[in-house]
Amino acid sequence: MKKLLCVFLTTAMVLAMGACGGDKTGKAPVGTRPVYTSGNKYEVGMWVGISDTHWEYDETGKKIPGSGKALTDEEFLEKYREIAEAGITIAYPGYDVMSMGNRTYNLKALRAAKEAGIKHIIHDPDLSEYLTNAKILADTGISTEEQIVQEVANKIRPYTESEYADALYGFMMKDEPGYNMFETLGYAQKVFAKAAPDLMLYINLFPVVANGFQLTGENTSTMSYDEYLSRYFNMVKADYISYDHYPLYGTGLSTSIEPSFLYNMDVMQTKIAEEGNNRRLWTFLQSISFGARNRALGSIADATFQAYSFLAYGGDGIQWFCYAAPPANDGNTSFGDNALVTRSYEKTATYTYVQEANRRLNAFMPYYDNFEWKGVMLSYASDEYGTYDDTGNFEMIAESPNVISTDGTVTGYTSDECALIGVFEDKEGRRGYLAVNFTDPALKKTCHLTLNISGKGAAVVAEGGKAETTVDINGGKLSLTLKEGEAAFVIPY
């Protein structure tokens, strides 16, 4: 009887140990498998859309008189359907109507956008000019703020009260302003928000690589990028922040990644956190060759690498530069004819790359849309000689408060190539991790990443564009194999 009792007690102890701390293999107990859903699409915009007239340009970027060929209404609509099919949710005007738009084009574009099932940001020169002068009108007493708000409402009424109004996302105001415009833009944003609280007045900022003259808009080079952003946040109270930064360099067989690509994301998130108003973060990503060093996209990986990196940094919207190729030379920069569509609006290989990247990006939305960004982890490449950072990006953000070494769930990580790991948390306090192969996609390197995970016996693993899987975590380790441009969202439970 004593022997039987001893066997019973021993068995009970083993079962209790398994329930509390795992089995002999070190496998932690498996909790309730989380299920996430979201019907939202990720915001995907672009630069340089479709004009209703196709023009030819000379070698200096000037429109050739008499070369215009009008698109029929059906041709125009078909081009907008192609925009939607590329996975773009917000269209922009064509090259010649981005800064010199008109009501006829704008209404035609809104109609096409509505029929294609997407939104549109348009440009109205009269509105932009009035908003540029609005602060002067107020300061000199020519108009009260109430009168200015009413006049703004009057100027946008042809669009807001049109039958295509539900396709209107907002109005373009200024691309890459210097600090000398912030006071003007701040007042413009203030009165526009009162006149149209549900619409965006679109302003896009310089990247961190801009020089002092660009940042100030004056003949001086004394302003830092940090000061540029601080002044913008203080003076322009929008609910979003947008900037552009293009990381893919290379000519011929030589390629590289701009080392401040992640730093620009990092400083933006730092400013957003310091302000405390939870602004949405938007950026432009590269989809065309231009200048002396920015290369054309050569693969889907070139597109997903950029998009996943921004996603890992908690970004809210991307825009592709460009959708349609601008003139070969716009007077400042030379451009390839290799955007999503050519200057003649014919699809290129880039169209396919970006279309697939947008599809894969949206495949993460059921998870991403249910999590809040907390920071990033940096897994340096490691070989027999030690660890290294082959793009220089990790060095620039290594001391950032946004970089998390470990947390209560992921206690460590190793990889043979650099991996960027976005850290997220859902409303129940469960952590999620977006792991990105952070190597130049052109080098076609595969990253083998191992996460050390504490207290969790399994994980939901969703890879870009693929069906999610359930993976057992044995011995407290979970291994991922990420090819170039690939990412995986890992949710331990």
C-alpha positions in Angstrom: 0.0 0.0 0.0 2.9 2.4 0.9 4.5 1.5 -2.4 1.4 2.3 -4.4 0.9 5.6 -2.5 4.5 6.5 -3.3 4.0 5.8 -7.0 0.8 7.9 -7.0 2.5 10.8 -5.3 5.5 10.7 -7.6 3.2 10.7 -10.7 1.2 13.6 -9.3 4.4 15.6 -8.8 5.6 15.0 -12.3 2.2 16.1 -13.7 2.2 19.2 -11.5 5.7 20.1 -12.7 4.6 19.7 -16.3 1.6 22.0 -15.8 3.6 24.7 -14.0 7.0 24.8 -15.7 7.1 22.6 -18.8 8.2 19.0 -19.7 11.7 17.4 -19.7 12.5 19.0 -23.1 12.1 22.4 -21.6 8.9 23.2 -23.5 6.9 25.9 -21.7 3.1 25.5 -21.3 1.0 26.5 -24.3 -1.5 29.2 -23.6 -4.7 30.1 -25.4 -4.0 30.6 -29.1 -4.7 34.3 -30.0 -6.9 35.0 -33.0 -6.8 38.4 -34.8 -8.9 39.9 -37.5 -8.9 43.2 -39.3 -10.7 44.3 -42.5 -8.6 47.5 -42.7 -6.2 48.1 -45.6 -2.8 49.6 -45.0 -2.6 53.2 -46.4 -0.6 53.1 -49.7 -0.2 56.2 -51.7 2.1 57.4 -54.5 3.7 60.4 -56.2 3.1 61.4 -59.8 -0.2 59.9 -60.9 -2.1 60.0 -64.2 -2.8 63.1 -66.2 -5.9 63.4 -68.4 -3.6 64.6 -71.2 -0.4 62.8 -72.0 2.5 65.3 -72.8 6.0 64.9 -74.1 8.9 66.8 -72.5 12.2 68.0 -73.8 15.6 67.3 -72.3 15.3 70.1 -69.8 11.9 68.9 -68.5 9.8 71.5 -70.3 6.5 70.5 -71.9 6.7 70.3 -75.7 4.0 72.6 -77.1 1.4 70.8 -79.2 2.5 67.3 -78.0 -0.5 66.8 -75.8 -2.8 63.8 -76.4 -6.0 63.7 -74.4 -7.0 60.5 -72.8 -10.6 59.5 -73.3 -12.8 59.1 -70.2 -12.6 55.3 -70.5 -8.8 55.4 -71.0 -8.4 57.6 -67.9 -10.7 55.4 -65.8 -8.8 52.3 -66.9 -5.5 53.9 -65.7 -7.2 54.4 -62.3 -8.3 50.8 -62.2 -4.7 49.9 -62.7 -3.7 52.1 -59.8 -6.2 50.3 -57.6 -5.1 46.9 -58.9 -1.5 47.8 -57.8 -2.7 47.9 -54.2 -2.6 51.7 -54.0 -5.4 53.2 -51.8 -4.6 56.9 -52.3 -3.9 58.4 -55.8 -2.2 61.7 -56.5 -2.5 64.0 -59.6 -0.5 63.5 -62.8 2.9 65.3 -63.2 1.6 68.4 -65.0 -1.3 68.9 -62.7 0.4 68.3 -59.3 1.3 72.0 -58.9 -0.9 73.5 -61.6 -4.2 71.6 -61.1 -7.6 72.7 -62.1 -11.2 72.0 -61.1 -12.0 70.1 -64.3 -9.1 67.7 -63.8 -9.7 67.4 -60.1 -13.4 66.4 -60.5 -12.5 64.0 -63.3 -9.8 62.4 -61.0 -12.2 62.1 -58.1 -14.8 60.4 -60.3 -12.2 57.9 -61.6 -11.0 57.3 -58.1 -14.5 56.7 -56.8 -15.2 54.2 -59.6 -11.9 52.5 -59.0 -12.7 52.2 -55.3 -9.8 54.3 -54.0 -9.2 57.8 -52.4 -7.5 60.9 -53.9 -5.4 63.8 -52.8 -5.8 66.6 -55.2 -4.2 70.0 -55.7 -6.2 73.2 -56.1 -3.9 76.2 -56.8 -6.5 78.7 -55.7 -6.8 77.0 -52.3 -3.0 76.7 -51.9 -2.5 80.4 -52.7 -5.2 81.5 -50.3 -3.8 79.3 -47.4 -0.3 80.6 -48.1 -1.6 84.1 -47.5 -4.1 83.3 -44.7 -1.8 84.3 -41.8 -1.0 87.6 -43.4 -4.7 88.3 -43.8 -5.3 87.5 -40.2 -2.2 89.4 -38.8 -3.1 92.6 -40.8 -6.7 92.4 -39.8 -8.0 92.2 -43.3 -9.9 89.0 -42.4 -10.9 87.4 -39.1 -10.1 83.8 -38.5 -13.8 83.0 -38.8 -13.9 84.6 -42.2 -10.8 82.8 -43.3 -12.2 79.4 -42.3 -15.4 80.2 -44.1 -13.5 81.1 -47.3 -11.5 77.9 -47.1 -14.8 76.0 -46.9 -16.1 77.9 -49.9 -13.1 77.1 -52.0 -13.3 73.4 -51.3 -17.1 73.2 -51.6 -17.0 72.2 -55.4 -15.3 69.0 -54.2 -16.8 68.4 -50.8 -20.4 68.7 -52.2 -19.7 66.9 -55.4 -21.1 63.4 -56.1 -17.5 62.1 -55.9 -16.8 63.7 -52.5 -16.4 60.4 -50.7 -13.3 59.7 -52.8 -11.6 62.9 -51.6 -8.8 62.3 -49.0 -7.3 65.7 -48.9 -5.4 68.6 -50.7 -1.8 69.0 -51.5 -0.2 72.0 -49.7 3.6 71.8 -49.7 6.4 69.3 -50.5 9.7 69.6 -48.6 9.2 73.1 -47.0 12.0 74.9 -45.3 11.7 76.1 -41.7 10.9 79.6 -43.0 7.5 78.3 -44.1 6.4 76.6 -40.9 4.6 79.6 -39.4 2.6 80.0 -42.6 1.9 76.2 -42.8 1.0 76.0 -39.2 -1.7 78.7 -39.6 -2.9 77.1 -42.9 -3.2 73.7 -41.1 -5.2 75.3 -38.3 -7.8 77.0 -40.4 -8.1 74.1 -42.8 -8.7 71.7 -40.0 -11.6 73.9 -38.8 -13.1 74.1 -42.3 -12.6 70.4 -43.2 -11.8 68.3 -40.1 -12.2 65.0 -41.9 -9.7 65.9 -44.7 -6.0 66.1 -44.9 -3.9 69.1 -45.8 -0.9 67.3 -47.1 2.6 68.5 -46.2 5.7 66.3 -46.8 9.0 67.0 -45.0 12.7 66.7 -46.0 14.7 63.6 -45.0 17.6 63.6 -42.6 20.1 63.8 -45.5 18.8 67.3 -46.5 21.4 70.2 -46.1 21.1 73.3 -44.0 19.9 75.5 -46.9 17.1 73.1 -47.6 16.1 72.8 -44.0 15.9 76.5 -43.4 14.8 77.6 -46.8 17.4 80.4 -46.4 21.0 81.0 -47.2 22.3 79.3 -44.0 23.5 75.9 -43.0 23.2 76.2 -39.2 20.0 74.2 -38.6 20.2 70.6 -37.6 17.6 68.0 -38.6 16.5 67.6 -35.0 15.8 71.3 -34.8 14.0 71.3 -38.1 11.6 68.6 -36.8 11.2 70.2 -33.4 10.1 73.5 -34.9 7.8 71.7 -37.3 6.1 69.7 -34.5 5.8 72.9 -32.4 4.3 75.0 -35.2 2.3 72.6 -37.4 -0.4 70.7 -35.5 -1.5 68.1 -37.9 -2.5 64.5 -36.9 0.2 63.0 -39.1 3.9 63.5 -40.1 5.2 62.6 -43.5 8.7 62.6 -45.0 10.7 60.9 -47.8 13.9 58.9 -47.7 15.1 56.6 -50.4 17.6 53.9 -49.4 18.4 51.8 -52.5 21.7 52.8 -54.0 23.7 51.2 -56.8 25.0 51.3 -60.3 25.8 48.1 -62.2 26.9 45.3 -59.9 27.7 47.6 -56.9 24.8 48.2 -54.5 24.3 49.5 -51.0 21.7 50.8 -48.5 21.6 54.4 -47.2 22.9 54.1 -43.6 20.4 56.7 -42.3 17.3 54.9 -43.6 16.3 53.6 -40.1 17.6 56.6 -38.3 15.0 58.8 -40.1 12.2 56.5 -38.9 13.7 56.5 -35.4 13.9 60.3 -35.0 10.4 60.6 -36.3 9.0 58.1 -33.7 11.1 59.9 -31.0 9.5 63.2 -31.8 6.0 61.7 -32.0 6.5 60.2 -28.5 7.9 63.4 -27.1 4.9 65.4 -28.3 2.5 62.8 -27.0 -0.2 63.3 -29.6 0.3 60.0 -31.4 0.6 61.4 -34.9 0.4 58.9 -37.7 3.7 58.3 -39.4 3.9 58.3 -43.2 6.9 58.0 -45.6 7.8 57.8 -49.2 9.6 54.7 -50.5 11.6 54.3 -53.6 10.2 52.8 -56.8 12.2 54.5 -59.6 15.9 55.2 -60.4 16.9 58.8 -60.2 20.0 61.0 -59.9 23.5 59.6 -59.8 23.0 56.7 -57.3 19.4 55.7 -56.6 18.8 52.4 -58.4 15.7 51.0 -60.0 13.9 48.2 -58.2 15.2 44.8 -59.4 12.9 42.5 -57.5 9.9 42.2 -55.2 12.5 42.0 -52.3 13.7 45.6 -53.2 10.1 46.8 -52.5 9.3 44.6 -49.5 12.6 45.3 -47.7 11.6 49.0 -47.6 8.0 48.4 -46.6 8.7 45.8 -43.9 11.4 48.0 -42.4 8.9 50.8 -42.0 6.3 48.5 -40.7 8.8 47.2 -38.1 9.2 50.9 -37.0 5.4 51.2 -36.5 4.7 53.2 -39.6 1.1 54.0 -40.6 1.3 54.7 -44.3 3.7 54.4 -47.3 3.8 56.1 -50.6 5.7 55.0 -53.7 8.0 57.5 -55.4 6.9 57.3 -58.2 3.8 55.6 -59.7 4.3 57.2 -63.2 7.7 58.2 -64.3 8.3 62.0 -64.4 10.1 63.6 -67.4 13.6 62.3 -67.9 14.8 65.6 -66.3 12.6 67.9 -64.3 15.2 70.7 -64.2 16.8 69.4 -61.0 17.0 65.6 -61.2 17.2 63.0 -63.9 14.7 60.1 -63.7 14.6 56.6 -65.3 11.5 55.4 -67.1 11.1 52.5 -64.7 8.4 53.6 -62.1 5.3 51.4 -61.8 4.3 52.8 -65.2 6.4 54.5 -67.9 6.0 58.1 -69.1 3.6 56.6 -71.6 1.6 54.9 -68.8 2.7 51.4 -69.7 3.2 48.9 -66.9 6.8 48.0 -66.0 8.4 45.2 -64.0 8.3 47.6 -61.1 4.5 47.5 -61.2 4.5 43.8 -60.5 7.1 44.2 -57.7 5.2 46.9 -55.9 1.8 45.2 -56.5 3.1 42.1 -54.8 4.8 44.0 -52.0 1.5 45.8 -51.3 -0.3 42.5 -51.2 2.1 41.0 -48.8 2.1 44.1 -46.6 -1.7 43.9 -46.3 -1.5 40.2 -45.4 0.1 41.4 -42.1 -2.9 43.7 -41.3 -5.0 41.2 -39.2 -2.0 41.2 -36.8 -0.4 44.6 -37.2 -3.7 46.4 -36.9 -4.3 44.9 -33.5 -0.9 45.8 -32.0 0.7 49.0 -30.7 4.4 49.7 -31.6 6.8 49.7 -28.6 10.2 49.8 -30.2 12.8 47.7 -32.1 15.4 45.0 -31.4 18.6 44.8 -33.4 20.1 41.4 -34.1 23.5 42.0 -35.6 25.0 39.7 -38.2 27.3 37.2 -36.5 30.1 34.9 -37.9 33.3 33.4 -36.7 34.9 36.9 -36.5 32.2 38.3 -34.3 29.2 40.6 -35.0 28.9 43.3 -37.6 26.5 45.8 -39.2 26.9 45.6 -42.9 24.7 48.6 -43.8 25.6 51.0 -41.0 22.0 51.5 -40.1 22.2 49.8 -36.7 25.1 51.9 -35.6 23.1 55.1 -36.1 20.2 54.0 -33.9 22.1 51.8 -31.4 21.8 54.4 -28.5 18.2 55.3 -29.3 15.6 54.9 -26.5 13.4 53.1 -29.1 15.9 50.2 -29.2 15.0 47.4 -26.8 17.6 44.8 -25.9 15.2 42.2 -24.5 11.8 42.1 -22.8 9.9 39.6 -20.7 9.1 37.4 -23.7 12.1 37.6 -26.0 15.2 37.3 -23.8 17.7 37.1 -26.6 18.4 36.6 -30.3 21.1 35.6 -32.7 21.4 35.7 -36.5 23.9 35.1 -39.2 22.7 38.3 -41.1 21.3 41.5 -39.7 17.7 41.3 -38.6 15.4 44.2 -37.6 12.8 43.2 -35.1 9.8 45.4 -34.5 8.3 45.0 -31.0 4.5 45.3 -30.5 1.9 44.8 -27.9 -1.8 44.0 -28.2 -4.6 45.2 -25.9 -4.2 42.1 -23.7 -0.5 42.8 -23.1 0.7 40.0 -25.4 3.9 40.8 -27.3 4.3 40.4 -31.1 7.5 40.7 -33.1 8.0 41.6 -36.8 11.3 40.2 -37.8 12.8 41.6 -41.1 15.8 40.4 -43.0 17.8 43.7 -42.9 20.3 43.1 -45.7 20.6 44.7 -49.1 18.1 42.6 -51.1 20.4 42.8 -54.2 22.9 40.7 -52.4 20.3 37.9 -52.0 21.4 36.9 -48.5 19.3 34.6 -46.3 19.0 35.5 -42.7 18.7 32.7 -40.1 17.3 34.2 -36.9 16.8 32.5 -33.6 14.6 34.1 -30.9 15.0 33.0 -27.2 11.5 33.0 -25.9 10.6 32.7 -22.2 7.4 31.1 -20.7 5.6 30.4 -24.0 5.1 27.0 -25.6 4.0 28.0 -29.1 3.7 30.9 -31.5 1.6 32.1 -34.3 4.0 32.8 -37.2 2.7 34.8 -40.2 5.1 35.4 -43.1 4.5 38.1 -45.7 1.7 37.0 -48.1 1.5 33.4 -46.7 -1.0 31.6 -44.5 -0.2 31.8 -40.8 1.3 28.7 -39.1 1.5 27.5 -35.5 5.0 26.6 -34.3 6.0 24.8 -31.2 8.7 26.5 -29.1 11.0 23.8 -27.9 13.8 24.5 -25.5 12.8 28.1 -25.4 13.9 28.8 -28.9 12.2 29.7 -32.2 14.1 29.8 -35.4 13.2 31.7 -38.6 14.6 31.5 -42.1 14.1 34.8 -43.9 15.2 35.2 -47.5 16.1 38.6 -49.0 13.3 41.1 -48.5 11.3 38.7 -46.2 9.7 39.2 -42.8 7.6 37.3 -40.3 5.2 38.4 -37.6 5.7 36.2 -34.5 3.2 36.1 -31.6 4.3 33.8 -28.8 1.6 32.3 -26.5 
